[in-house]
């Protein structure tokens, strides 16, 4: 089982580092470019927007169906990229906004009844960078521990506490650890 975990960690570390690099690049790009991936369906529209260091996930719905412009009339996925504009998403009334996370809901009641609405969730890019750095940090920690263990054994030190075992090679007087045979 330990071997499987080690192989899994070794395989996931470069993938996680690539994802971290992608998150950093998307974060930098978000300050210059408004990227919007749109999925149009008969009664729903889903947007994934990258702007000013945040990822916006928007879920729009309508009980009467959307009447999108001609470009979106057939439905499906669309990708838009424009120059970033500070007024896009800046004037939304947020339900909460904490450390870059946030959400808001905007109902559509232009007909007098709520016939649709839009829920938006904001996630900052720093969160994705932090998540993707967990696996490399675990790999670094494991490598550091293994290296420290090998150096201690080579220098005739206790592998657990680092006590000098030259005088007592059979057992560590400090923590009671029995050193491996045939050092």
C-alpha positions as CSV (number, residue, x, y, z in Angstrom):
1,X,0.0,0.0,0.0
2,X,2.9,2.4,0.8
3,X,4.4,1.7,-2.6
4,X,1.1,2.4,-4.3
5,X,0.8,5.7,-2.5
6,X,4.3,6.7,-3.4
7,X,3.8,5.9,-7.1
8,X,0.5,7.8,-7.0
9,X,2.1,10.8,-5.4
10,X,4.9,10.7,-7.9
11,X,2.4,10.7,-10.8
12,X,0.2,13.4,-9.4
13,X,3.0,15.9,-8.5
14,X,3.9,17.0,-12.0
15,X,0.2,17.1,-13.0
16,X,-0.5,19.3,-10.0
17,X,2.4,21.6,-10.8
18,X,1.1,22.0,-14.3
19,X,-2.4,22.8,-13.0
20,X,-0.8,25.4,-10.6
21,X,1.0,27.0,-13.5
22,X,-2.2,27.1,-15.5
23,X,-4.0,28.8,-12.6
24,X,-1.3,31.4,-12.3
25,X,-1.3,32.1,-16.0
26,X,-5.1,32.4,-16.0
27,X,-5.0,34.7,-13.0
28,X,-2.5,37.0,-14.9
29,X,-4.6,36.8,-18.1
30,X,-7.8,37.7,-16.2
31,X,-6.5,41.3,-15.6
32,X,-6.2,41.9,-19.4
33,X,-8.8,39.7,-21.0
34,X,-12.5,39.0,-20.2
35,X,-12.9,35.3,-21.1
36,X,-16.4,33.9,-21.1
37,X,-17.4,30.3,-21.9
38,X,-21.1,30.1,-22.5
39,X,-23.4,27.0,-22.7
40,X,-26.9,27.9,-24.0
41,X,-29.8,25.5,-23.6
42,X,-33.5,26.0,-24.1
43,X,-34.3,27.2,-20.5
44,X,-30.8,27.7,-19.0
45,X,-27.6,29.6,-19.7
46,X,-24.4,28.7,-17.9
47,X,-21.3,31.0,-18.0
48,X,-17.8,30.5,-16.8
49,X,-16.1,33.9,-16.7
50,X,-12.5,34.8,-15.9
51,X,-12.1,38.4,-14.9
52,X,-9.9,40.4,-12.4
53,X,-8.4,37.5,-10.5
54,X,-11.7,35.6,-10.1
55,X,-13.6,32.8,-11.7
56,X,-17.3,33.6,-12.0
57,X,-19.7,30.6,-12.3
58,X,-23.1,31.9,-13.5
59,X,-26.2,29.8,-13.7
60,X,-29.2,31.5,-15.4
61,X,-32.6,30.1,-15.8
62,X,-36.0,31.0,-17.2
63,X,-39.4,29.4,-16.9
64,X,-40.5,30.9,-20.2
65,X,-37.4,30.0,-22.2
66,X,-34.6,32.2,-23.5
67,X,-34.8,34.2,-26.7
68,X,-31.1,34.6,-27.4
69,X,-29.5,36.7,-30.1
70,X,-28.9,35.0,-33.5
71,X,-25.4,33.9,-32.6
72,X,-26.7,31.9,-29.6
73,X,-30.0,30.8,-31.2
74,X,-28.8,27.3,-32.0
75,X,-27.6,26.6,-28.5
76,X,-24.4,24.9,-27.5
77,X,-21.0,26.1,-26.3
78,X,-19.5,29.5,-27.2
79,X,-16.2,31.2,-26.2
80,X,-15.9,35.0,-26.0
81,X,-12.7,36.9,-25.3
82,X,-12.8,40.7,-24.9
83,X,-10.5,43.4,-23.4
84,X,-11.1,43.5,-19.7
85,X,-13.4,46.3,-18.6
86,X,-13.6,47.3,-14.9
87,X,-17.3,48.0,-15.1
88,X,-18.2,44.3,-16.0
89,X,-19.3,42.6,-12.8
90,X,-18.2,45.5,-10.7
91,X,-21.7,46.9,-9.9
92,X,-23.4,43.6,-8.8
93,X,-25.0,43.5,-5.4
94,X,-23.2,40.7,-3.6
95,X,-24.8,38.5,-1.0
96,X,-21.4,38.1,0.6
97,X,-17.8,38.7,-0.4
98,X,-15.0,37.3,1.7
99,X,-11.3,36.8,0.7
100,X,-12.4,36.9,-3.0
101,X,-15.2,34.4,-2.6
102,X,-18.7,35.6,-3.1
103,X,-22.1,35.0,-4.5
104,X,-25.1,36.9,-5.7
105,X,-28.6,36.2,-7.0
106,X,-30.5,38.4,-9.4
107,X,-34.2,37.5,-10.1
108,X,-35.9,38.5,-13.3
109,X,-39.3,40.0,-12.4
110,X,-39.8,42.3,-15.4
111,X,-43.2,40.8,-16.0
112,X,-44.3,41.3,-12.4
113,X,-43.6,37.7,-11.4
114,X,-40.3,35.9,-11.1
115,X,-39.9,34.1,-14.4
116,X,-36.1,33.6,-14.2
117,X,-33.0,34.6,-12.5
118,X,-29.3,34.2,-12.3
119,X,-27.1,32.8,-9.5
120,X,-23.4,33.7,-9.6
121,X,-20.6,32.2,-7.5
122,X,-17.2,33.8,-7.4
123,X,-14.0,31.9,-6.7
124,X,-10.6,33.6,-6.5
125,X,-7.6,32.2,-8.5
126,X,-5.5,32.1,-5.3
127,X,-7.7,29.3,-4.1
128,X,-6.9,27.2,-7.1
129,X,-3.2,27.9,-6.8
130,X,-3.3,26.8,-3.1
131,X,-5.2,23.6,-3.9
132,X,-2.8,22.6,-6.6
133,X,0.2,23.2,-4.4
134,X,-0.9,20.6,-1.8
135,X,0.3,17.5,-3.6
136,X,3.8,19.0,-4.4
137,X,4.1,20.1,-0.8
138,X,3.3,16.5,0.4
139,X,5.9,15.1,-2.1
140,X,8.5,17.6,-0.9
141,X,7.8,16.7,2.7
142,X,8.1,13.0,2.0
143,X,11.4,13.5,0.1
144,X,12.8,15.6,2.9
145,X,11.9,13.0,5.5
146,X,13.5,10.2,3.5
147,X,16.6,12.2,2.9
148,X,16.9,13.1,6.6
149,X,16.5,9.5,7.6
150,X,19.2,8.3,5.2
151,X,21.6,11.0,6.3
152,X,21.0,10.1,10.0
153,X,21.6,6.4,9.4
154,X,24.8,7.2,7.5
155,X,26.1,9.4,10.2
156,X,25.3,6.8,13.0
157,X,22.5,8.9,14.4
158,X,19.1,7.7,15.6
159,X,16.7,7.8,12.6
160,X,13.9,9.2,14.9
161,X,15.4,11.7,17.2
162,X,18.9,12.3,15.8
163,X,20.8,11.1,19.0
164,X,24.4,10.1,18.4
165,X,24.5,6.2,18.5
166,X,28.3,5.7,18.2
167,X,28.5,4.9,21.9
168,X,25.3,2.8,22.1
169,X,24.9,1.2,18.6
170,X,22.2,-1.4,19.7
171,X,19.5,1.0,21.0
172,X,18.9,4.7,21.2
173,X,19.1,5.7,24.9
174,X,17.0,8.8,24.2
175,X,13.9,7.3,22.5
176,X,14.5,3.6,22.6
177,X,14.5,3.0,18.8
178,X,16.5,0.0,17.6
179,X,18.6,0.9,14.6
180,X,18.3,-1.2,11.4
181,X,20.7,-4.2,11.2
182,X,23.6,-4.0,8.8
183,X,24.0,-0.3,8.5
